[in-house]
Amino acid sequence: MINREFLGPQFGLTPERGKESFNNILYLLEYLVARQINGTLTSYELDLMRRHFDLTVDSNGLYTPKNSHDNLTAKLCACLIFHFYDLQDMKLSVMLKQVWYRPWDAAFYIYYLAPKPIRWILKPLIYITFIQIAIAIIKKHKVRPKLHERILWTLQGKAYKLRRMQNDGKILGLIKLITLKGAYPRITRFLRGLYLRYVGPEYGYTLMYNYFYEKDHPVILEWRQLVRTGRDPLI
C-alpha cells in the first residue's frame, strides 16, 4: 500500500484535482507496474489510477493540466497494461500535435490508437520507438538546459546551471517495453540485454533510485522489492 504521506503533490502520486504534479501519472504507473509484477497490487491502488484519470481528464480524453509526453504515454500504457478506460476516448490527432517533434512517441501512439487500416499500414513505424529506446539506454546522459536555451540565456545575461540527467528516456522506454513485450518478445529480449549491459542487473531499481530524490519514495521501495524477489520486469 502507498504510504499516505507520499500522496501529497510533491511526491507525484496524488489523484486529486488541483494537486497534480508534472508527471504524476507516470510516477503512479511506475509504482503500480512494480506492484503488479510483485503480485501485491490491490484494488485500492488500482482505483487510484482510475480516480486519477477521472479527475484529470480533459475534453480530448487526455490529461489536465499538463499533456506532457510522459503523462500521455503513461496514460496509454496504463490503459493497456491494466485493461481499463476506453482508448477511443483518447484523441490521437491531439496527442500527435503534442509530440510532433518526438516521432518515437508518435509511432507508439499510432500503433495503438490509429484506426485499424491505418494502424496496419503504419505498423512498421513502431521500430522507430525501439530504435529510440536503444539509443536512450546506451546514451550516458542528457544536458539541461539545452544548447539553444544556453545560447539565448547567455545573450540575455541570465545565469543558469548545467544539469546532467542520466535517465534520459530510459524509464519511459522501460514502461513502453513492458507494454509491448507480449507482441515483440525478441526485440524486448535484445533491449533487455542493453539494459543489463549499460544500466546493470538491477536496471529497473537502479533507474528509479537515480530518478527520485527521496530514497524512501514508494516507487523506489517497490522496485527494490522486485530485486529482492528476483523478478525481472521484461521477462
C-alpha positions as CSV (number, residue, x, y, z in Angstrom):
1,M,0.0,0.0,0.0
2,I,1.2,3.5,-0.8
3,N,2.2,5.4,2.3
4,R,-0.4,8.2,2.8
5,E,2.4,10.7,3.4
6,F,3.5,10.2,-0.1
7,L,0.1,11.0,-1.6
8,G,1.0,14.8,-1.5
9,P,1.7,16.6,-4.7
10,Q,5.5,16.8,-4.0
11,F,5.8,13.1,-4.4
12,G,3.7,12.9,-7.6
13,L,1.2,10.3,-6.6
14,T,-1.9,12.3,-5.8
15,P,-5.0,11.8,-7.9
16,E,-6.7,14.9,-6.5
17,R,-7.7,17.7,-8.9
18,G,-5.6,20.8,-8.4
19,K,-2.8,18.9,-6.8
20,E,-1.3,17.4,-9.9
21,S,2.5,17.3,-10.3
22,F,4.3,17.4,-13.6
23,N,4.4,13.7,-14.4
24,N,2.3,12.1,-11.7
25,I,0.5,9.7,-14.0
26,L,3.9,8.3,-14.9
27,Y,5.0,8.1,-11.3
28,L,1.9,6.3,-10.2
29,L,2.2,3.9,-13.1
30,E,5.8,3.1,-12.2
31,Y,4.5,2.1,-8.7
32,L,1.5,0.1,-9.9
33,V,3.5,-1.8,-12.5
34,A,6.0,-2.9,-9.9
35,R,3.2,-3.9,-7.6
36,Q,1.6,-6.0,-10.3
37,I,4.8,-7.8,-11.2
38,N,5.4,-8.4,-7.4
39,G,1.9,-9.9,-7.2
40,T,0.9,-7.4,-4.5
41,L,-1.3,-4.9,-6.4
42,T,-4.5,-4.1,-4.5
43,S,-7.9,-3.0,-5.9
44,Y,-7.5,0.2,-3.8
45,E,-4.2,1.1,-5.5
46,L,-5.6,0.4,-9.0
47,D,-8.5,2.6,-8.1
48,L,-6.1,5.4,-7.5
49,M,-5.2,5.3,-11.2
50,R,-8.9,5.2,-12.2
51,R,-9.7,8.2,-10.0
52,H,-6.7,10.0,-11.3
53,F,-8.0,9.6,-14.8
54,D,-11.5,10.6,-13.9
55,L,-10.3,13.7,-12.1
56,T,-7.7,14.9,-14.6
57,V,-9.2,14.0,-18.0
58,D,-9.7,16.9,-20.4
59,S,-12.2,17.2,-23.3
60,N,-9.9,15.2,-25.6
61,G,-9.7,12.3,-23.2
62,L,-6.1,13.3,-22.3
63,Y,-4.7,15.0,-19.2
64,T,-5.1,18.3,-17.5
65,P,-3.2,20.5,-16.6
66,K,-0.2,19.1,-18.4
67,N,-0.3,16.9,-21.5
68,S,3.4,16.1,-21.3
69,H,4.6,13.3,-23.5
70,D,5.4,11.4,-20.2
71,N,1.8,11.7,-19.0
72,L,0.3,10.9,-22.3
73,T,2.4,7.8,-22.8
74,A,1.9,6.7,-19.2
75,K,-1.9,7.0,-19.5
76,L,-1.9,5.0,-22.7
77,C,0.3,2.3,-21.2
78,A,-1.8,2.1,-18.0
79,C,-4.9,1.6,-20.1
80,L,-3.2,-1.3,-22.0
81,I,-1.5,-2.9,-19.0
82,F,-4.5,-2.8,-16.6
83,H,-7.2,-3.1,-19.2
84,F,-9.4,-0.2,-18.3
85,Y,-10.6,3.1,-19.7
86,D,-11.8,3.5,-23.3
87,L,-8.9,4.1,-25.6
88,Q,-11.2,5.6,-28.2
89,D,-11.7,8.5,-25.8
90,M,-8.0,9.4,-26.3
91,K,-7.9,11.6,-29.4
92,L,-4.9,10.6,-31.5
93,S,-4.8,13.8,-33.5
94,V,-4.4,15.9,-30.4
95,M,-1.8,13.6,-29.0
96,L,0.2,13.7,-32.2
97,K,0.2,17.5,-32.1
98,Q,1.8,17.3,-28.6
99,V,4.6,15.1,-29.8
100,W,5.2,16.2,-33.4
101,Y,8.9,16.7,-32.5
102,R,9.2,13.2,-31.0
103,P,8.5,10.7,-33.8
104,W,9.1,7.7,-31.5
105,D,6.2,8.7,-29.3
106,A,4.1,9.4,-32.3
107,A,4.8,5.9,-33.6
108,F,3.9,4.4,-30.3
109,Y,0.5,6.2,-30.2
110,I,-0.3,5.3,-33.8
111,Y,0.5,1.7,-33.1
112,Y,-2.3,1.5,-30.5
113,L,-4.7,4.3,-31.3
114,A,-4.9,4.6,-35.1
115,P,-7.9,3.1,-36.9
116,K,-7.2,-0.5,-38.0
117,P,-6.5,0.0,-41.7
118,I,-4.1,2.9,-40.9
119,R,-2.6,1.0,-38.0
120,W,-1.7,-2.0,-40.1
121,I,-0.2,0.2,-42.8
122,L,1.9,2.2,-40.4
123,K,2.7,-0.7,-38.1
124,P,6.4,-0.8,-39.1
125,L,6.8,2.7,-37.6
126,I,6.9,1.1,-34.2
127,Y,10.6,0.2,-34.9
128,I,11.3,4.0,-34.6
129,T,10.2,3.6,-31.0
130,F,12.5,0.6,-30.5
131,I,15.5,2.4,-32.0
132,Q,14.9,5.4,-29.7
133,I,14.8,3.1,-26.7
134,A,18.1,1.5,-27.7
135,I,19.7,4.9,-28.1
136,A,18.4,6.1,-24.8
137,I,19.8,3.1,-23.0
138,I,23.2,3.4,-24.5
139,K,23.3,7.2,-24.0
140,K,25.1,8.2,-20.8
141,H,23.2,11.4,-20.1
142,K,21.4,14.5,-21.4
143,V,22.4,18.1,-20.6
144,R,19.9,20.7,-19.5
145,P,19.3,23.4,-20.3
146,K,19.5,22.6,-24.0
147,L,22.1,24.3,-26.2
148,H,19.8,26.8,-27.8
149,E,18.5,27.7,-24.3
150,R,22.0,28.3,-23.0
151,I,22.9,30.5,-26.0
152,L,19.6,32.5,-25.6
153,W,20.1,32.9,-21.9
154,T,23.7,33.9,-22.3
155,L,22.7,36.6,-24.7
156,Q,20.0,37.8,-22.3
157,G,22.5,37.8,-19.4
158,K,20.7,35.1,-17.5
159,A,22.5,32.8,-15.2
160,Y,22.0,29.0,-15.4
161,K,23.4,25.8,-14.0
162,L,24.2,22.8,-16.2
163,R,22.5,19.5,-15.1
164,R,23.5,16.1,-16.5
165,M,20.5,13.8,-16.3
166,Q,21.2,10.1,-16.6
167,N,17.8,8.7,-17.1
168,D,17.1,10.3,-20.5
169,G,14.3,8.1,-22.0
170,K,15.4,5.0,-20.1
171,I,12.5,4.9,-17.7
172,L,9.8,5.7,-20.2
173,G,11.4,3.2,-22.6
174,L,11.1,0.5,-19.9
175,I,7.4,1.3,-19.4
176,K,6.9,1.1,-23.2
177,L,8.7,-2.2,-23.4
178,I,6.6,-3.7,-20.6
179,T,3.6,-2.7,-22.6
180,L,5.0,-4.1,-25.9
181,K,6.8,-7.2,-24.7
182,G,4.0,-9.6,-25.5
183,A,3.9,-8.5,-29.1
184,Y,7.6,-8.2,-29.6
185,P,9.4,-10.7,-27.4
186,R,12.6,-11.0,-29.4
187,I,13.1,-7.2,-29.6
188,T,12.3,-7.0,-25.9
189,R,15.0,-9.6,-25.1
190,F,17.5,-7.7,-27.1
191,L,16.7,-4.4,-25.4
192,R,16.7,-6.0,-22.0
193,G,20.2,-7.1,-22.8
194,L,21.2,-3.5,-23.4
195,Y,19.6,-2.5,-20.0
196,L,21.7,-5.2,-18.4
197,R,24.9,-4.1,-20.1
198,Y,24.6,-0.3,-19.8
199,V,22.5,0.1,-16.6
200,G,23.1,-3.1,-14.6
201,P,21.5,-6.3,-13.5
202,E,19.1,-4.3,-11.3
203,Y,18.3,-1.9,-14.1
204,G,14.7,-1.1,-13.1
205,Y,15.5,-0.4,-9.5
206,T,18.7,1.5,-10.5
207,L,16.7,3.8,-12.8
208,M,14.1,4.6,-10.1
209,Y,16.7,5.1,-7.4
210,N,18.6,7.5,-9.6
211,Y,15.5,9.5,-10.5
212,F,13.7,10.1,-7.2
213,Y,15.4,12.4,-4.7
214,E,13.5,10.8,-1.7
215,K,15.2,7.4,-1.2
216,D,12.2,6.1,0.7
217,H,9.8,7.0,-2.1
218,P,7.3,4.2,-2.6
219,V,8.3,3.8,-6.3
220,I,11.9,3.1,-5.2
221,L,10.8,0.8,-2.4
222,E,8.6,-1.3,-4.7
223,W,11.2,-1.7,-7.4
224,R,13.7,-2.7,-4.7
225,Q,11.3,-5.4,-3.8
226,L,11.4,-6.7,-7.4
227,V,15.2,-7.1,-6.9
228,R,14.7,-9.0,-3.6
229,T,12.2,-11.4,-5.1
230,G,14.2,-12.0,-8.2
231,R,11.5,-10.7,-10.6
232,D,12.6,-9.1,-13.9
233,P,10.1,-6.6,-15.4
234,L,10.9,-7.6,-19.0
235,I,10.6,-11.4,-18.6
